[in-house]
Amino acid sequence: MSDSHPAMNSSRERSAWSTSGYLIFVLFLALLVLTIWRIIAFAGGDPAEEQVFGFLVSSGLSIVALVVLSSGFYMIQPNQAAAITLFGSYRGTDRNTGLRWVWPWMGKTKISVRANNVVSEKLKVNDLRGNPIEIATNVVWRVADTAQALYDVDDYKAFVFVQIEAAVRSIGSRYPYDDIEHHEITLRGHHDHVNAEMRTELNERLKIAGITVDECGLTHLAYAPEIAGAMLRRQQAEAVISARKKLVEGAVTMVEMALHQLSEKDVVHLDDERKAAMVSNLMVVLCGERDTQPVVNAGSLY
């Protein structure tokens, strides 16, 4: 099915024509000194009528030239750029720092290309299992394409904030908060993977605005207050079950090893009933939480 929406014309940054403002400033000073000297010289002389007309014309042209020269100056700071337009048409971007000059009828829009740091608000999101969690992130971004940032979106800074929130919600609902069995990628246990995927998604979302994300990472991750207590008890129960499971597995292995070695080395022969009793006693000793008190049998074996 074809898309009924027309494709947006995407702007692309290119270099704009501009020249060093210092050379133009020297020319401006020279013309200013010459104009002032001519006015003083003319005022101190006795010119004829035809000379007055020529002086007025030349002086008028000099003043117009001074106004034109003075109107074209602009300054670019380090990590700053200026988008140049002509009657609404984008003509390029000037990234040269220092005093610059273009024709005064060219529009100049300055934009910062420095790195920006944004810490999002704590957002409540349902994770993959539907549990409400609180999540926030820190994003380091900068303008990579000034033309796209200025002319492809209405307000690129507001656009960044909205897309960060959308990306955080998307990533937060894509993974579970935690997995006690460590079979899944989780938000809490796989920070590098989650951060890398969030950075990739943000770059895709912000590409239309000429924004690139250099770094991002979760700054806050927790269960929502309404289920935090219940989830804590669940985590504790799962931890106890997991520990008990490991303990029983180890105890069974040790009992099996003890019975095998007793039989292999012909230390003692036990029937099934005695083996069951021995297994029960060993399991109690190995799996009990308290120290056991041995009972010494001073009589016969049975």
C-alpha positions in Angstrom: 0.0 0.0 0.0 1.5 3.3 -1.0 1.9 6.2 1.4 -0.7 8.9 0.8 1.4 11.6 2.6 3.7 13.6 0.4 7.4 13.1 1.2 9.0 16.0 3.0 11.8 17.9 1.2 14.9 17.3 3.4 17.5 20.0 3.6 21.2 19.2 3.5 23.9 21.4 4.9 26.4 22.9 2.5 29.1 25.5 2.7 28.1 29.1 2.2 30.1 31.9 0.6 31.6 34.3 3.1 34.8 36.2 3.5 37.0 37.3 6.4 35.6 40.2 8.2 39.0 41.5 9.2 39.9 42.4 5.5 36.5 44.1 5.1 37.0 45.9 8.4 40.3 47.3 7.1 38.6 48.4 3.9 35.8 50.0 6.0 38.3 52.0 8.1 40.2 53.2 5.0 37.0 54.3 3.3 35.8 56.0 6.5 39.1 57.9 6.9 39.0 58.9 3.2 35.4 60.1 3.4 36.1 62.2 6.6 39.3 63.7 5.0 37.4 64.7 1.8 34.6 66.3 3.9 37.2 68.3 5.9 39.1 69.3 2.8 36.0 70.3 1.0 34.8 72.4 3.9 38.1 74.2 4.1 38.2 75.1 0.4 36.3 77.3 -2.0 34.8 74.9 -4.5 32.8 75.9 -7.6 29.2 75.0 -8.0 29.9 72.0 -10.3 32.4 70.7 -7.8 29.7 70.9 -5.0 27.4 68.6 -7.0 30.3 66.1 -7.7 31.3 66.2 -4.0 27.7 65.5 -2.9 27.4 62.5 -5.2 30.7 61.0 -4.3 30.1 61.6 -0.6 26.6 60.0 -0.9 28.1 56.9 -2.6 30.8 56.7 0.1 28.3 56.8 2.9 26.2 54.1 1.2 29.3 52.0 0.8 30.1 52.5 4.5 26.6 51.4 5.5 26.7 48.4 3.2 30.1 47.3 4.6 29.1 47.8 8.2 25.9 45.9 7.8 27.5 42.7 6.6 29.6 41.9 9.7 28.9 39.0 12.1 30.8 37.0 14.6 31.0 33.2 14.9 32.1 31.7 18.2 33.9 28.3 18.5 31.5 25.4 17.9 28.9 27.8 16.4 27.6 28.1 12.9 25.6 30.6 10.9 23.0 29.6 8.3 23.0 32.0 5.4 19.7 32.7 3.5 18.8 34.9 0.6 15.1 36.1 0.5 14.1 32.9 2.3 16.3 30.5 0.2 18.9 28.6 2.1 22.4 29.4 0.6 24.6 27.4 2.9 26.2 27.4 6.4 29.3 29.2 7.5 31.3 27.3 10.2 34.4 29.6 10.1 35.0 31.2 13.5 35.9 34.8 14.1 34.8 38.0 12.4 33.0 37.2 9.1 31.3 39.2 6.4 28.6 38.6 3.8 26.4 40.9 1.8 24.0 42.7 4.1 20.9 41.5 2.3 21.8 38.0 3.2 20.0 36.6 6.3 22.2 35.1 9.0 20.8 32.6 11.6 23.3 31.5 14.3 23.0 28.0 15.7 25.1 26.2 18.3 26.8 22.9 17.4 28.1 22.3 20.9 27.3 19.1 22.8 24.1 19.3 24.9 23.3 17.2 28.0 19.6 16.3 28.7 18.4 14.3 31.7 14.8 13.2 31.1 12.1 13.2 33.7 11.2 10.0 35.5 8.6 8.3 33.3 6.2 5.6 34.4 6.3 2.7 31.8 5.0 -0.8 31.7 7.9 -3.3 31.1 7.6 -6.4 28.9 5.8 -8.3 31.6 3.4 -5.4 32.3 4.9 -4.3 35.6 4.9 -0.5 36.1 8.4 0.9 36.4 10.0 4.3 36.7 12.8 5.0 34.2 14.9 8.1 33.2 17.9 8.6 31.0 20.7 11.0 30.3 21.4 11.9 26.6 24.3 13.8 25.1 23.4 15.2 21.7 24.5 17.9 19.3 23.5 19.4 15.9 25.2 17.6 13.0 23.3 19.2 10.1 22.4 22.8 10.7 20.1 23.0 7.7 18.0 20.1 8.8 17.9 21.4 12.4 16.7 24.9 11.3 14.5 24.1 8.4 13.2 20.5 8.6 11.6 20.8 12.1 9.8 23.7 13.7 11.8 23.7 17.0 14.7 21.2 17.1 15.2 21.4 20.8 11.6 20.6 21.6 11.8 17.9 19.0 14.7 16.3 20.8 12.9 16.3 24.2 9.8 14.7 22.7 11.8 12.0 20.9 13.8 11.2 24.0 10.6 10.6 25.9 9.3 8.4 23.1 12.5 6.4 22.9 12.6 5.8 26.7 9.0 4.5 26.7 9.8 2.3 23.7 12.9 0.7 25.3 11.3 0.4 28.7 8.4 -1.6 27.3 10.7 -3.8 25.2 12.5 -5.6 28.0 11.5 -7.0 31.4 12.8 -5.1 34.5 14.5 -8.2 35.9 14.9 -12.0 35.3 16.0 -14.0 38.3 17.0 -17.0 36.0 19.1 -14.8 33.7 17.5 -16.2 30.5 16.4 -12.8 29.1 18.0 -9.4 28.4 16.7 -7.2 31.2 16.8 -3.5 31.9 18.5 -3.9 35.2 21.1 -6.5 34.2 22.1 -5.5 30.7 22.9 -1.7 30.9 25.3 -1.7 28.0 23.0 -3.5 25.6 20.0 -1.3 26.6 22.0 1.9 26.3 23.4 1.0 22.9 19.9 0.1 21.6 18.5 3.4 23.0 21.3 5.4 21.3 20.6 3.6 18.0 16.9 4.3 18.2 17.4 7.9 19.2 19.7 8.5 16.2 17.1 7.0 13.9 14.4 9.2 15.4 16.5 12.4 15.4 18.0 11.9 11.9 15.2 13.9 10.4 16.3 17.0 12.5 20.0 16.7 11.8 20.7 15.7 15.4 23.2 13.0 16.4 23.4 11.3 19.8 26.9 10.8 21.2 26.0 9.0 24.4 23.0 7.9 26.4 22.4 5.9 29.6 19.8 5.1 32.2 20.0 7.3 35.2 17.0 5.9 37.1 15.4 2.5 37.1 13.0 1.2 39.7 9.7 -0.4 40.2 6.8 2.0 40.6 5.9 2.8 44.3 2.6 1.0 44.1 4.3 -2.4 43.4 7.7 -1.8 44.8 7.0 -3.6 48.1 5.4 -6.6 46.4 8.1 -6.9 43.9 10.8 -6.7 46.6 9.1 -9.6 48.4 8.9 -11.5 45.1 12.6 -10.9 44.4 13.5 -12.1 47.9 11.3 -15.2 47.4 12.9 -16.0 44.0 16.3 -15.5 45.5 15.5 -17.9 48.4 14.1 -20.5 45.9 17.1 -20.2 43.7 19.5 -20.6 46.6 17.6 -23.6 47.9 17.6 -25.1 44.4 21.4 -24.8 44.2 21.8 -26.1 47.8 19.6 -29.2 47.1 21.5 -29.9 43.8 24.8 -29.8 45.6 23.5 -31.9 48.5 22.2 -34.6 46.1 25.5 -34.7 44.3 27.4 -35.0 47.5 25.1 -37.8 48.8 25.4 -39.7 45.5 29.2 -39.3 45.6 29.3 -40.6 49.2 27.2 -43.7 48.4 29.2 -44.4 45.3 32.5 -44.2 47.1 31.3 -46.3 50.1 30.1 -49.0 47.7 33.2 -48.8 45.4 35.7 -49.0 48.2 33.8 -51.8 49.9 33.7 -49.9 53.2 30.2 -51.0 54.2 27.3 -52.8 52.6 23.9 -51.1 53.1 20.6 -52.4 52.1 17.9 -50.2 50.6 16.4 -49.3 53.9 19.7 -48.3 55.4 20.6 -46.4 52.3 17.4 -44.4 52.6 18.1 -43.6 56.2 21.6 -42.5 55.4 20.4 -40.3 52.5 17.8 -38.7 54.8 20.4 -38.0 57.5 22.9 -36.5 55.0 20.2 -34.4 53.3 19.2 -33.0 56.7 22.8 -32.2 57.6 23.6 -30.6 54.2 20.4 -28.7 53.7 19.6 -27.6 57.2 20.0 -24.0 58.1 21.3 -24.8 61.7 24.2 -26.8 62.8 23.2 -30.4 63.4 23.9 -32.3 66.7 25.4 -35.8 65.9 24.2 -38.8 67.8 26.9 -41.3 68.4 25.9 -45.0 68.2 28.1 -46.9 70.6 26.4 -50.2 70.0 26.0 -52.3 66.9 25.8 -51.0 63.4 22.1 -51.4 63.3 
